[in-house]
Amino acid sequence: MNCLRNISLLWCLAIACTPSKEKTIGTIERIDSALDSIISQEVKIEIIGEGFEWSEGPLWIASQNMLLFSDVPKNIIYKWTEKNGVETYLTPSGFTGESTQSKEPGSNGLLLDDEESLVLCQHGDRRLAVMNSTVDSPKPDFITIVDRYQRKKFSSPNDAVFHNYNFYFTDPPYGLPNQAEDSTKEISFNGVYVVPAEGEIKVLVDSLTRPNGLAFLPGKKTLIVANSDPDKAIWYAFDLTENDSVINARIFYDATENTKTEKGLPDGLKIDKNGNIFATGPGGVWIFNSTGNVLGKIKISEATSNCALADDDKTLYVTADMYILRIKLRE
């Protein structure tokens, strides 16, 4: 009996010492004790997918228990589920023509409209479009929502939010064959736009050099916009009036100095129901409160591009260059 007991004990110890196959990356930098109510001390930054060229636009589809995300250079949308891992979901995703010189032709930002239809920011086709099929039966068939302002083609719609039947989106030049001011760029500025449920498309902001990610604070009256410019790596705040005019434009946080020592720029962001802001930027994901105080950072060695909240704000998914990451938040 003692021999059997010893064998059993050794077997249990061997299992306990076997390295986990779970892959992790990064660390948490705690700047304010308020972060403890958002992320635990023992949290892991899990790698749930890897090998992508440039991952972007994560979107959690609760009805399907799946995460969608874009690989912009590959012109593909992938899906991830707990059961099956990463699978191809839709291709082509952002460029539907015969050939392109763009290095980033695919979809970027993804979102759902009020009918749970998939809306895509399409770099290659230079438009905001909706997939003409249900999310559980994807097809590369798209209906244009908007592709021009004053008869001029957009450069490459990048990220978007849907609120009160209106679409708000940014249009930097990243999907153009040449991101500089060349002949393929028809609109002289890089704008932030609103497409109202009724009426014409309207420019909200035309003064940012590289408008990128955007999100509303709770109450939907203040819009935060990331500027992905290494010389002006800034998150801006804009208050919106009832007729979608911008007032009280201001700097929310300036991270320009951080770009000199860390990978990444202000890019995609999401805001939880408490007003906590998860914003990809230099060095990883910055976590702000609604007044712009930095609570902490999810430090990641690769440039982060965007993030998505899921499970009633209990899970954060992050796209970081070749990786897809998952962070379990406080319940």
Stockholm file with secondary structure:
# STOCKHOLM 1.0

chainA/1-331         MNCLRNISLLWCLAIACTPSKEKTIGTIERIDSALDSIISQEVKIEIIGEGFEWSEGPLWIASQNMLLFSDVPKNIIYKWTEKNGVETYLTPSGFTGESTQSKEPGSNGLLLDDEESLVLCQHGDRRLAVMNSTVDSPKPDFITIVDRYQRKKFSSPNDAVFHNYNFYFTDPPYGLPNQAEDSTKEISFNGVYVVPAEGEIKVLVDSLTRPNGLAFLPGKKTLIVANSDPDKAIWYAFDLTENDSVINARIFYDATENTKTEKGLPDGLKIDKNGNIFATGPGGVWIFNSTGNVLGKIKISEATSNCALADDDKTLYVTADMYILRIKLRE
#=GR chainA/1-331 SS CHHHHHHHHHHHHHHHHSCCCCCBCCEEEECSGGGGGTSCTTCCEEEEEECCSSEEEEEEEGGGTEEEEEETTTTEEEEEETTTEEEEEESSSSCCSSCCCCSCCSEEEEEECTTSCEEEEETTTTEEEEESSCTTSCCSCEEEEECEETTEECSCCCCEEEETTEEEEECCSTTSSSSSSCTTCCSSSCCEEEECSSSCCEEEECCCSSEEEEEECTTSCEEEEEECCTTSCEEEEEEECTTSCEEEEEEEEECGGGGGTSSCCSCCEEECTTCCEEEEETTEEEEECTTSCEEEEEECSSCCCEEEEETTTTEEEEEETTEEEEEECCC
#=GC SS_cons         CHHHHHHHHHHHHHHHHSCCCCCBCCEEEECSGGGGGTSCTTCCEEEEEECCSSEEEEEEEGGGTEEEEEETTTTEEEEEETTTEEEEEESSSSCCSSCCCCSCCSEEEEEECTTSCEEEEETTTTEEEEESSCTTSCCSCEEEEECEETTEECSCCCCEEEETTEEEEECCSTTSSSSSSCTTCCSSSCCEEEECSSSCCEEEECCCSSEEEEEECTTSCEEEEEECCTTSCEEEEEEECTTSCEEEEEEEEECGGGGGTSSCCSCCEEECTTCCEEEEETTEEEEECTTSCEEEEEECSSCCCEEEEETTTTEEEEEETTEEEEEECCC
//
